[in-house]
Amino acid sequence: MANVNDILKIAKTVNPAARAGMDLITSGLYNSIEIVALVVELESAFGIRISPRHIDADHFNRLETIADLVNQYLEEKQEGR
């Protein structure tokens, strides 16, 4: 399972200014290109494919919601879905 620290390490590879507890999108820290880069890094690190319908501010604004989303995909992968 992914935790916030796992996601933070990956987020920092895309933008080193990322910090726990910060809004990534609404603060202006991450732009659309950086979000796409983060998605690619997450998919590679966890062996998942994130649906385009989940690539939005609701899921990618905070590290906690990103970790929840990644864990959802990992659970589905484990269950064979």
N, C-alpha and C positions, 0 to 999 in steps of 0.2 A: 504494500500500500504506500501511496505517496503522502508525504506530509508537507507542511508549509516550508520547512527548511529545504527539502528536496526541490520544491518548485522555485524557491528563492535562488538556489544555486544555478538553476537553468535560466531563470529570468535575468540574472546578472551577466550571463554570457551574451545576452541580446542587448542589454542596457545596464552597464555597471552601477548606475544610480538607483536601481530598484532596491527597495527596502521593505521589510515586513511592516504590515499595518498601513501601507500607503495605497492610495487609489492609483492604479497604473494608467488608466485611460482618462478618467475625468480630471486628473491632475495635469494632463498633457505630457506626462513622462513618456508614454508609449504612443506612437502613431500607428497607422494601419499597417505599414510595412513591418514595424517591429512586432506587432501582434502576429502577423503571418509567420515571421521568423521564429517567434516563441512557439507557435503551434507546431512548426516543423521540428524544432528541438524537442518538444514534449513527445511528439509521435515517435521520434527516433529513440529517445531515452527510455520510453516505457513500452515500445512495441505496440502502439495503438494507432487508430485512425480516428481523428476528431471530425465529426460531421460539420459541414459548413453552417448548418442551422444552429450550432452551439458556439460559433465564433462571433460573439457579440459582447457588449459591455456588461450584460448581466452575468456572464460566465467568466470574463477575463479582466474585470476591473480590479479584483483583489486576489491575492495569493491564496486565500482560504477557499474562494469559490473555484479557482483553477484546480486546487488540490481535490476538492469535492468532485469536480467533473472528471479529472483523471482517474480517480478511484472508481467512479461509476463505470468508466470504460474498462478499467482493469477487472472489475467484478464481472462485467458482461463477457470479457475475453475468457476469464476463468470458467464461466458457466457454458462457454462454447457458443455464445450468441453473436 
